[in-house]
């Protein structure tokens, strides 16, 4: 008998047109009403396809062949197209801007309800509730195109929540949010589950943010699906956040699903740290050539080699001052993370540094390149032609698909090799390191968000610029992809390149960056080593630091301090 309050997948296989094998095969799955379910898996494993099954996007919109049955609260998706399920299932995709159909925040929140024919009084009340729920009341009249990526993400979630669906499907809902904003959104979603028994299905690569809230975890691997309690699935999952990796290493039973769980289990390790270090912090080897703490406007030490120097940078968008008299020096061999809450001015600063974006005041100078044994004068990136600029200072934007224009992955890689005057296959080799197993003949627009990002990263890295600017470079990447990217960036730093990455991903910063710069309201508020800056902030501290302290930021740091204990677990 069909359950009118659950989601049921029976014998489901999904194969896209032209594909040699199914993306998902023989899936049997049941999601109960009022559950918060977390979907995990490698980049390109089929998570988005699984989510698309829940509102009929697969196969009604994507095409291909679907076998088996998908029933959502008794409605068979074979007989109900996405529009027929709009009152029941709300979906927020990976790219919020692509889903907007109006101009302002308030209009976007009301649009979905208008399509469902709700009364104006009901719509007005729900708009106000949603604005308050997600903390975006001050953005009511703001143009959607003027919002930061994180603000757009909140509006996208709000536009779906306002319609009061019974099932909420979210694809990477916190990827563009700062840590505090992500906690607020997840707290709001959790209230919907607990208070209104809404079923929530979330696919998320930043598992550390969501795992503690999940009732159940679905692990997608090689087209098959495993479902169970979080601790059971995490014991063997190919995707695991740092606190789970720490628990695996230490042999903790049960495995910790949150920092709080890890803290309780780590008492013996913390005592060992206190006794072994006499209260001193772990002396972590530098990730790359790192800079000492620098005050705003201070000169760099003589042993550093500045590649880019920015002084008193200001950026305005109309009456809004996005960046205010910001000083920054990027040094050869240094990986710097730019952090701050959504809307703090990170993206505006990066575009101003690169030369393509607006700059109201200040100067940006890059060191001149010697020619015929003679030094040439420093240059401003905005005075360079686009072709030359790409070889001097590259930027990967928050929407990497904007840089893709050829019909296949192979052609994009070949063009990158040609422009960089490299041997054919150089770009493809980089791509395989970051996101492996992408078919050459796929159209870039058919890739997942993480796969598109990996492709653009490979294209930009192929140009081997002296300065590389990355705006949210880990959106859509799994932990393995992030580790590969960190390795590539470390190699760049080892060859004297300067890297500036703007990110909310504190775990990636802990792994990859040697220096952290914090921006707030367009102004510099902190600049120092990663350990000094992130451990001083509850919002920016990585999980391992919260559990153990003493300068330990990653599981690799723990292993370096204590050794491999797989045979001596306690």
Secondary structure, DSSP 4 states (H G I P E B T S, - for coil): ---TTSEEEEEEEEE-TT-SS-SEEEEEEEE-TT-EEEEEESTTSSHHHHHHHTTTHHHHTT-SEEEEEEEETTEETTT--GGGGTTTEEEE-S-HHHH--SSBHHHHHHHHHHHTT--HHHHHHHHHHHHHHTT-GGGTT-BGGGS-HHHHHHHHHHHHHTT--SEEEEESTTTTS-HHHHHHHHHHHHHHHHHH--EEEEE-S-HHHHGGG-SEEEEEETTEEEEE-HHHHHTT-S---HHHHHHHHHT-SSPP-SHHHHHHHTHHHHHHHHHHHTTPPP-PPPSSS-PPP--TTPPPPTT--EEEEEEEEEEEETTEEEEEEEEEEEETT-EEEEE--TTSSHHHHHHHHHTSS--SEEEEEEPPPPBTTBPPPPB-GGGS-HHHHHHHEEEE-SSGGGG--SSSHHHHHHHHHHHHT--TTHHHHHHHHHS----TTS-GGGS-HHHHHHHHHHHHHHT--SEEEEESTTTT--HHHHHHHHHHHHHHHHTT-EEEEE-S-HHHHHHH-SEEEEEETTEEEEEEEHHHHHTT-TTT--HHHHHH-TT--SHHHHHHHH---TTS--
